[in-house]
Amino acid sequence: MKDQTKGDYKALLEALLNREVYLVARGEKIVGKVVRYNLDYGEIYIETKNGDWYGFRLSKFEKYLRETYSESEKRAPKRASALRPVSDSPSIIGIDCPELRVGEWGRLLVRVSDSGSVSLSLEGDLEWFNPGAVELSGDGVVEVPVRPRTSGELPVRVVVKSSSSESSRIIWLKVAEKTARCPACGTPVEPGAKYCWNCGAKLG
């Protein structure tokens, strides 16, 4: 997208952030709030109340967005409009988890979008440390130490709360078996190995 075009879009998009919009794409009515935009790719991203994300080309919906935003500003607060402010609520953008092993501590990285203080909790067959209240101003990553109790695919519910609302998402963590270690030096060894490759100690 050209620099001049970026400038034209930016003021509109800043005004639309965290506002609810109604769009129709491929015959489907999409209702959600504007959570992000990318001027380099000319795209706008909308998150529904169910946590689903949709991306739209700005060039396709620019006229509609401008008209509905202008109309809503004229008529508010007389009646609900097609584009209106919504209450701030935390949004879970993504969750990343490096390799986890049963009975061993690992990390869960939760990417959250909000403005203000949020807290995070986990529900599932695992231990975790509460990171406490986290101050956000836009997107941020909350790191949570976790230790799974079982191996395999583990369902975990991630809940992010602000002072007025909450957002949650269920994820499936892939948890490997516990790493075998040499009793003499603590080096990880392959399952079934008879001797430690590091110190030569007999295993088993």
C-alpha positions, -999 to 999 in steps of 0.1 A, spaced: 0 0 0 13 35 -10 23 59 18 -3 84 8 -30 57 9 -18 45 43 -22 80 57 -58 81 44 -67 48 60 -49 53 93 -72 80 108 -103 59 100 -88 27 114 -77 43 146 -112 55 152 -126 20 144 -104 1 169 -124 -17 196 -157 -7 179 -182 -32 167 -189 -35 130 -214 -54 108 -200 -67 75 -213 -91 49 -188 -114 32 -197 -142 8 -234 -139 19 -224 -143 56 -231 -116 81 -200 -110 103 -205 -91 136 -175 -83 157 -151 -57 169 -121 -43 150 -90 -56 168 -62 -50 144 -52 -37 110 -22 -40 87 -15 -11 64 13 -28 46 -11 -55 34 -42 -33 33 -62 -56 57 -85 -52 87 -91 -79 113 -123 -85 131 -129 -108 161 -164 -121 168 -178 -128 203 -170 -165 197 -133 -157 194 -131 -163 156 -110 -139 135 -118 -126 100 -95 -106 77 -109 -82 51 -93 -62 24 -96 -25 32 -101 -15 -4 -132 -37 -6 -149 -23 25 -135 12 28 -166 30 15 -190 10 37 -169 15 68 -166 53 62 -203 56 57 -214 35 87 -189 52 110 -201 87 99 -237 77 102 -232 63 137 -214 94 149 -243 116 137 -271 95 153 -254 85 186 -266 83 213 -302 85 199 -303 49 188 -280 19 183 -261 22 150 -243 -1 127 -210 10 142 -209 17 179 -184 16 208 -181 -16 227 -169 -23 262 -132 -31 265 -125 -68 270 -93 -88 268 -88 -109 237 -66 -140 234 -48 -136 201 -27 -167 203 -11 -194 225 23 -209 220 38 -237 240 73 -251 234 78 -288 239 63 -301 272 71 -333 291 51 -349 318 63 -340 353 87 -313 340 83 -275 341 77 -257 308 63 -225 295 29 -214 281 30 -182 262 -3 -164 259 -6 -134 236 -33 -111 248 -47 -78 235 -62 -53 260 -56 -19 277 -53 -21 314 -47 -47 341 -55 -84 333 -51 -117 352 -47 -152 337 -57 -186 350 -55 -222 337 -79 -251 341 -67 -286 334 -46 -316 346 -15 -295 352 3 -274 378 9 -237 370 23 -206 386 0 -175 387 18 -147 369 -3 -121 388 -18 -90 374 -3 -79 341 -5 -43 328 -11 -41 290 -13 -13 265 -23 -32 233 -8 -66 226 14 -84 251 27 -118 260 20 -134 294 44 -162 303 30 -189 326 52 -217 340 33 -251 337 40 -287 346 17 -313 330 6 -343 352 -2 -366 322 13 -372 288 -5 -372 254 -30 -346 243 -40 -325 273 -71 -302 271 -65 -269 290 -88 -239 293 -71 -205 293 -90 -177 310 -80 -140 308 -99 -115 330 -101 -78 332 -119 -57 357 -152 -59 337 -151 -90 315 -132 -121 306 -122 -141 275 -113 -178 274 -101 -204 250 -96 -242 251 -63 -256 237 -49 -291 234 -13 -293 247 9 -321 233 28 -336 263 56 -360 257 68 -387 281 92 -378 309 128 -376 298 150 -404 311 182 -392 328 214 -408 339 213 -412 377 250 -404 379 254 -372 359 218 -362 351 223 -362 313 193 -371 292 195 -406 277 176 -425 251 149 -449 264 163 -484 266 199 -473 267 221 -495 289 249 -470 294 251 -432 297 267 -417 266 281 -389 286 298 -406 317 295 -443 308 275 -452 339 254 -483 337 216 -476 334 186 -495 345 
